[in-house]
Amino acid sequence: MENKKNKEESNENNDWNNNNWSNTNESDDEFDLKNYKNVIIKIGTNTIMKNEEINKEFLTNLTIKVGELIKSGKKVCIVSSGAIGLGKKATNFNPTIIKEQQGLAAIGQIKLMQEYQKRFENIGFEVGQVLLSQQDLLNKECLNNIKNAFDFLFEQKIIPIINENDVVATEELRKNGSFSDNDALASLLATKIETDLLIIITEKGGLVGKSGKILKKFYHENELANLENTKGGRGGMETKIKAITLATTNKCDCFITSSKEINNIENKNVIGTFCKSVPKKLSFKTS
């Protein structure tokens, strides 16, 4: 009886993956956005916030570009940090303990969604707020509910705006002293809903090699300059490498670029680092 149940659950998952999030990327070592149908765009705090203010120019450009991608037939999610940063701005309060960060996240999340909502409404789209924890994605029942919600949003061409539920998801803060600025959440989500491309927007513009220049392609951590966290955000290059490794060993390509390149993202001369998905046995090596 249990084997039959497991088989039915497996068939359900396969049907969902085949019908909704099939990997369609060509075997091509050059980044080309036209090869992808299911895209997650992850945006960190240092991109959302500029000089402690909302980065209006970037958000407007992002909104227009995402609208164009959806009209071309792609499914696009946005994983967006910035709630705590906007909460700090609204209250002029600098948090020092977990409960203060949780409270600021609750304040700032409303303001973050307002910024997205008004811009997408201006071009004829609605947005939907999705607050998740990593545990939600690891729980089978929760994951099925999440997939059902995404199904509906995509059918209606509504853009999911996803953030970690900082009010309740404090595991990583307690363990590491800081959250991962949604890097881990974005890559885990990408693997669970069979995304074929994860775009990570970072103000560094890509992965920086030892020469000081942005790498066009990434193969091995030894190619990189020293890894260090970014000011203002909760993540850094080290968390991005972990996120990239998780995604690329689960059939999801990654492209790391800067906010300045968002208008150029569909061109082959876009500046950034391409990380091609690889079999797990050939995963990126870390020292």
BELHU-V95586 format. One record per residue. N is the residue number from 1. RES is the residue in one letter. SS is DSSP state (H for helix, E for strand, - for the rest). PHI is phi in degrees with one decimal (* if undefined). D_LAST is the distance of its C-alpha to the last C-alpha in Angstrom with 1 decimal. Layout:
BEGIN
n = {N & N}
res = {RES & RES}
ss = {SS & SS}
phi = {PHI & PHI}
d_last = {D_LAST & D_LAST}
END
This chain:
BEGIN
n = {1 & 2 & 3 & 4 & 5 & 6 & 7 & 8 & 9 & 10 & 11 & 12 & 13 & 14 & 15 & 16 & 17 & 18 & 19 & 20 & 21 & 22 & 23 & 24 & 25 & 26 & 27 & 28 & 29 & 30 & 31 & 32 & 33 & 34 & 35 & 36 & 37 & 38 & 39 & 40 & 41 & 42 & 43 & 44 & 45 & 46 & 47 & 48 & 49 & 50 & 51 & 52 & 53 & 54 & 55 & 56 & 57 & 58 & 59 & 60 & 61 & 62 & 63 & 64 & 65 & 66 & 67 & 68 & 69 & 70 & 71 & 72 & 73 & 74 & 75 & 76 & 77 & 78 & 79 & 80 & 81 & 82 & 83 & 84 & 85 & 86 & 87 & 88 & 89 & 90 & 91 & 92 & 93 & 94 & 95 & 96 & 97 & 98 & 99 & 100 & 101 & 102 & 103 & 104 & 105 & 106 & 107 & 108 & 109 & 110 & 111 & 112 & 113 & 114 & 115 & 116 & 117 & 118 & 119 & 120 & 121 & 122 & 123 & 124 & 125 & 126 & 127 & 128 & 129 & 130 & 131 & 132 & 133 & 134 & 135 & 136 & 137 & 138 & 139 & 140 & 141 & 142 & 143 & 144 & 145 & 146 & 147 & 148 & 149 & 150 & 151 & 152 & 153 & 154 & 155 & 156 & 157 & 158 & 159 & 160 & 161 & 162 & 163 & 164 & 165 & 166 & 167 & 168 & 169 & 170 & 171 & 172 & 173 & 174 & 175 & 176 & 177 & 178 & 179 & 180 & 181 & 182 & 183 & 184 & 185 & 186 & 187 & 188 & 189 & 190 & 191 & 192 & 193 & 194 & 195 & 196 & 197 & 198 & 199 & 200 & 201 & 202 & 203 & 204 & 205 & 206 & 207 & 208 & 209 & 210 & 211 & 212 & 213 & 214 & 215 & 216 & 217 & 218 & 219 & 220 & 221 & 222 & 223 & 224 & 225 & 226 & 227 & 228 & 229 & 230 & 231 & 232 & 233 & 234 & 235 & 236 & 237 & 238 & 239 & 240 & 241 & 242 & 243 & 244 & 245 & 246 & 247 & 248 & 249 & 250 & 251 & 252 & 253 & 254 & 255 & 256 & 257 & 258 & 259 & 260 & 261 & 262 & 263 & 264 & 265 & 266 & 267 & 268 & 269 & 270 & 271 & 272 & 273 & 274 & 275 & 276 & 277 & 278 & 279 & 280 & 281 & 282 & 283 & 284 & 285 & 286 & 287}
res = {M & E & N & K & K & N & K & E & E & S & N & E & N & N & D & W & N & N & N & N & W & S & N & T & N & E & S & D & D & E & F & D & L & K & N & Y & K & N & V & I & I & K & I & G & T & N & T & I & M & K & N & E & E & I & N & K & E & F & L & T & N & L & T & I & K & V & G & E & L & I & K & S & G & K & K & V & C & I & V & S & S & G & A & I & G & L & G & K & K & A & T & N & F & N & P & T & I & I & K & E & Q & Q & G & L & A & A & I & G & Q & I & K & L & M & Q & E & Y & Q & K & R & F & E & N & I & G & F & E & V & G & Q & V & L & L & S & Q & Q & D & L & L & N & K & E & C & L & N & N & I & K & N & A & F & D & F & L & F & E & Q & K & I & I & P & I & I & N & E & N & D & V & V & A & T & E & E & L & R & K & N & G & S & F & S & D & N & D & A & L & A & S & L & L & A & T & K & I & E & T & D & L & L & I & I & I & T & E & K & G & G & L & V & G & K & S & G & K & I & L & K & K & F & Y & H & E & N & E & L & A & N & L & E & N & T & K & G & G & R & G & G & M & E & T & K & I & K & A & I & T & L & A & T & T & N & K & C & D & C & F & I & T & S & S & K & E & I & N & N & I & E & N & K & N & V & I & G & T & F & C & K & S & V & P & K & K & L & S & F & K & T & S}
ss = {- & H & H & H & H & H & H & H & H & H & H & H & H & H & H & H & H & H & H & H & - & - & - & - & - & - & - & - & - & - & - & - & H & H & H & - & - & E & E & E & E & E & E & - & H & H & H & H & E & E & - & - & E & E & - & H & H & H & H & H & H & H & H & H & H & H & H & H & H & H & H & - & - & - & E & E & E & E & E & E & - & - & H & H & H & H & H & H & H & H & H & - & - & - & - & - & - & H & H & H & H & H & H & H & H & H & H & H & H & H & H & H & H & H & H & H & H & H & H & H & H & H & - & - & - & - & E & E & E & E & E & E & - & H & H & H & H & H & - & H & H & H & H & H & H & H & H & H & H & H & H & H & H & H & H & - & - & - & E & E & E & E & E & E & - & - & - & - & - & - & H & H & H & H & H & H & - & - & - & - & - & - & H & H & H & H & H & H & H & H & H & H & - & - & - & - & E & E & E & E & E & - & - & - & - & - & - & E & E & - & - & - & - & E & - & - & E & - & - & - & H & H & H & E & - & - & - & - & E & - & - & - & - & - & - & E & H & H & H & H & H & H & H & H & H & H & H & H & - & - & - & - & E & E & E & E & E & - & H & H & H & H & H & H & - & - & - & - & - & - & - & E & E & E & E & - & - & - & - & H & H & H & - & - & - & - & -}
phi = {* & -64.7 & -63.0 & -63.8 & -62.6 & -61.0 & -65.0 & -63.3 & -63.0 & -63.9 & -64.1 & -60.6 & -62.9 & -64.8 & -60.9 & -63.0 & -64.1 & -66.3 & -83.8 & -119.5 & -131.3 & -67.9 & -79.7 & -116.0 & -69.9 & -73.8 & -78.3 & -134.4 & -84.3 & -104.2 & -71.3 & -149.3 & -60.5 & -66.5 & -77.8 & -119.5 & -113.4 & -124.1 & -125.9 & -110.8 & -110.6 & -103.8 & -125.8 & -90.7 & -58.9 & -71.2 & -92.9 & -64.4 & -105.2 & -134.1 & 54.7 & 64.2 & -123.4 & -63.5 & -82.5 & -63.4 & -61.9 & -63.6 & -60.9 & -65.4 & -63.5 & -61.5 & -58.3 & -61.9 & -66.0 & -62.7 & -58.3 & -64.4 & -64.8 & -66.6 & -64.9 & -82.7 & 107.3 & -86.4 & -100.7 & -129.2 & -111.0 & -117.7 & -100.1 & -123.7 & -82.8 & 119.6 & -63.3 & -66.8 & -60.5 & -71.7 & -66.2 & -63.0 & -64.7 & -67.3 & -106.0 & 56.1 & -122.6 & -101.4 & -74.5 & -125.9 & -131.6 & -58.3 & -62.6 & -70.9 & -64.7 & -60.9 & -64.7 & -66.8 & -63.1 & -63.1 & -71.8 & -73.4 & -62.5 & -62.3 & -67.9 & -62.1 & -65.3 & -61.1 & -63.5 & -70.1 & -58.5 & -66.3 & -75.4 & -71.2 & -61.4 & -63.0 & -112.5 & 90.4 & -120.2 & -103.1 & -120.0 & -127.1 & -83.0 & -130.1 & -103.3 & -129.7 & -118.3 & -61.8 & -63.6 & -58.4 & -77.2 & -97.8 & -97.4 & -59.1 & -66.6 & -61.7 & -62.8 & -61.7 & -64.9 & -62.9 & -62.1 & -62.5 & -64.7 & -64.0 & -52.7 & -63.8 & -60.8 & -69.3 & -58.8 & -92.7 & 57.0 & -101.9 & -88.8 & -72.5 & -107.8 & -108.6 & -143.6 & -69.3 & -78.1 & -63.8 & -65.8 & -116.9 & -92.3 & -108.1 & -58.0 & -70.7 & -64.3 & -67.2 & -79.3 & -111.2 & 86.4 & -160.6 & -74.2 & -95.6 & 56.7 & 74.4 & -60.7 & -64.8 & -62.2 & -63.0 & -71.0 & -65.6 & -59.0 & -58.8 & -75.6 & -83.2 & -111.9 & 56.3 & -70.5 & -101.6 & -149.5 & -112.5 & -100.9 & -109.5 & -91.9 & -137.0 & -71.2 & -76.4 & 85.2 & 151.3 & -86.6 & -94.2 & -81.1 & -65.7 & -76.7 & 91.6 & -100.4 & -71.2 & -74.0 & -73.6 & -135.3 & -121.0 & -124.1 & -149.1 & -60.1 & -65.1 & -75.4 & -88.8 & -71.4 & -56.9 & -85.6 & -147.5 & -75.3 & -94.1 & -70.0 & 95.5 & -86.0 & -108.5 & -108.5 & -179.2 & -63.8 & -65.1 & -68.5 & -68.6 & -62.8 & -63.0 & -65.6 & -62.2 & -62.5 & -61.7 & -66.9 & -73.2 & -91.4 & -130.2 & 66.4 & -121.7 & -73.2 & -129.2 & -136.4 & -108.8 & -148.1 & -105.0 & -61.7 & -69.9 & -96.3 & -60.4 & -71.4 & -103.7 & -64.3 & -89.8 & -91.5 & -70.4 & -93.5 & -61.2 & -87.6 & 166.7 & -112.4 & -98.6 & -122.6 & -78.7 & -66.5 & -137.1 & -60.4 & -58.1 & -70.5 & -114.7 & -62.5 & -55.2 & -84.9 & -120.6 & -87.5}
d_last = {45.6 & 42.0 & 40.8 & 43.2 & 41.8 & 38.2 & 39.3 & 41.1 & 38.1 & 35.9 & 38.6 & 38.9 & 35.2 & 35.4 & 38.5 & 36.9 & 33.9 & 36.1 & 38.6 & 36.6 & 32.9 & 32.7 & 29.9 & 31.8 & 29.3 & 30.2 & 27.8 & 27.3 & 24.3 & 26.0 & 26.2 & 29.8 & 30.8 & 33.9 & 31.9 & 31.1 & 33.5 & 31.6 & 29.6 & 28.0 & 27.8 & 25.7 & 26.9 & 25.6 & 27.8 & 27.4 & 28.8 & 31.6 & 32.6 & 33.6 & 35.1 & 35.4 & 37.6 & 37.0 & 35.8 & 39.0 & 38.5 & 35.1 & 36.4 & 39.5 & 37.7 & 35.3 & 38.3 & 40.1 & 37.2 & 36.5 & 40.3 & 40.3 & 37.5 & 39.3 & 42.5 & 40.9 & 40.2 & 36.6 & 35.6 & 33.6 & 32.2 & 31.1 & 28.6 & 29.6 & 28.7 & 31.2 & 33.5 & 32.7 & 32.9 & 36.3 & 37.4 & 36.7 & 38.7 & 41.6 & 42.0 & 40.8 & 39.0 & 35.6 & 34.0 & 32.7 & 32.5 & 31.6 & 35.2 & 35.8 & 32.8 & 34.2 & 37.6 & 36.6 & 34.7 & 38.0 & 39.9 & 37.5 & 36.9 & 40.6 & 40.5 & 37.3 & 39.1 & 42.2 & 40.4 & 39.2 & 42.5 & 44.8 & 42.9 & 42.7 & 46.3 & 47.3 & 46.2 & 47.5 & 44.6 & 44.1 & 40.8 & 39.9 & 37.9 & 35.3 & 33.7 & 31.0 & 28.6 & 25.6 & 27.8 & 30.5 & 28.3 & 27.4 & 31.1 & 33.0 & 36.3 & 34.8 & 32.8 & 36.0 & 37.8 & 35.2 & 35.5 & 39.3 & 39.2 & 37.1 & 39.4 & 42.4 & 40.8 & 39.8 & 43.2 & 44.8 & 42.5 & 41.5 & 38.1 & 35.9 & 34.5 & 31.8 & 30.4 & 28.8 & 31.8 & 31.0 & 34.3 & 33.2 & 29.4 & 28.3 & 25.7 & 22.7 & 24.5 & 25.4 & 21.9 & 19.8 & 22.6 & 22.5 & 22.8 & 20.2 & 23.0 & 23.4 & 20.1 & 19.5 & 23.2 & 23.5 & 20.8 & 22.2 & 25.7 & 24.8 & 23.8 & 27.0 & 29.5 & 28.2 & 27.6 & 26.9 & 25.5 & 23.8 & 24.4 & 22.6 & 24.7 & 23.0 & 24.8 & 22.1 & 23.3 & 20.0 & 16.4 & 16.8 & 15.4 & 15.2 & 18.9 & 19.8 & 21.0 & 20.3 & 18.5 & 21.0 & 18.5 & 14.8 & 12.9 & 9.2 & 7.2 & 7.4 & 11.0 & 11.3 & 13.2 & 12.4 & 12.2 & 15.4 & 18.0 & 21.2 & 24.6 & 26.9 & 24.6 & 22.6 & 19.5 & 17.1 & 14.5 & 11.8 & 14.4 & 15.2 & 11.8 & 12.2 & 15.8 & 15.3 & 13.2 & 16.0 & 18.7 & 17.7 & 17.3 & 20.8 & 22.7 & 22.5 & 21.7 & 20.6 & 21.9 & 21.0 & 24.0 & 26.2 & 29.5 & 31.4 & 30.5 & 31.9 & 35.3 & 33.6 & 31.3 & 33.5 & 33.7 & 31.6 & 31.1 & 29.4 & 26.6 & 23.2 & 20.0 & 20.4 & 17.9 & 19.6 & 19.5 & 18.3 & 19.0 & 16.8 & 16.2 & 14.8 & 12.7 & 10.0 & 6.7 & 3.8 & 0.0}
END
